[in-house]
């Protein structure tokens, strides 16, 4: 079973049993809305739309591109101005990194026996999107928009150079780089955010304990 499908199934189980409630709450999504979106990602994977046929064919997968873009647009609409800036900035940086990575890779993906390019792009996009976006919503938006933007740039390059080709945005459906990158970015934001919050809380408790101890010593001396 493709890793993207496994990822979505695991995510659906976590959402169903309420184990992802904290992350979804930070993204302003309900459990029901999250399950609906996961279902749309899986079902939409079977639907492809050809937007342009000549001179370069452009095809968009519903589950691998349009649904993630819809989710990103929803999250972006509910974000504040600073988060929107981080989201857009992160998308641009992610797109540049993914596009550059594509230039460094072999012309034939089959030459990369150690890793599927889909997962390599997703890992790079998810990590970079988190580092720039920081918050869960901004990280998801940056990852999704970044990968899609990189595909669009590739398509425009083919049109400009008149090189015959076929650009397929979200072509791998629910296990495309777009979906995996978005989920990975949110996962990193959740894990790192949880660690930072616990560390901050622990430092605060130690500071309060030290202050209380100092106050007791002061009273004893008095």
URRATA-V853566 format. One line per field, one symbol per residue. ss: DSSP state (@ for helix, = for strand, . for the rest). phi: phi as a letter, one per 30 degrees, with the letter a starting at -180 (. if undefined). A space follows every 10 residues. Layout:
ss = ???
phi = ???
This chain:
ss = ..@@@@@@@@ @@@@@@.... @@@@@@.... @@@@@@@@@@ @@@@...=== ==....==== =@@@@@@@@@ @@@@@@@... @@@@@@@@@@ @@@@@@@@@@ @@@@....@@ @.....@@@@ @@@@@@@@@@ @@@..@@@@@ @@@@@@@@@@ @@@@@@@@@@ @....====. ..@@@.@@@@ @@@@@@@@@@ @@@@@@@@@@ @@@@@@@@@@ @@@@@@@@@@ @.
phi = .edddedddd dddddedidc ddddddcibd dddddddddd ddddddcbcc dbcbdbdbbb ddddbddedd dddddddcdd dddddddddd dddddddddd dddddddced dcddadeedd dddddddddd dddidddddd dddddddddd dddddddddd dhdeabcbdi ddidcdeedd dddddddddd dddddddddd dddddddddd dddddddddd dd
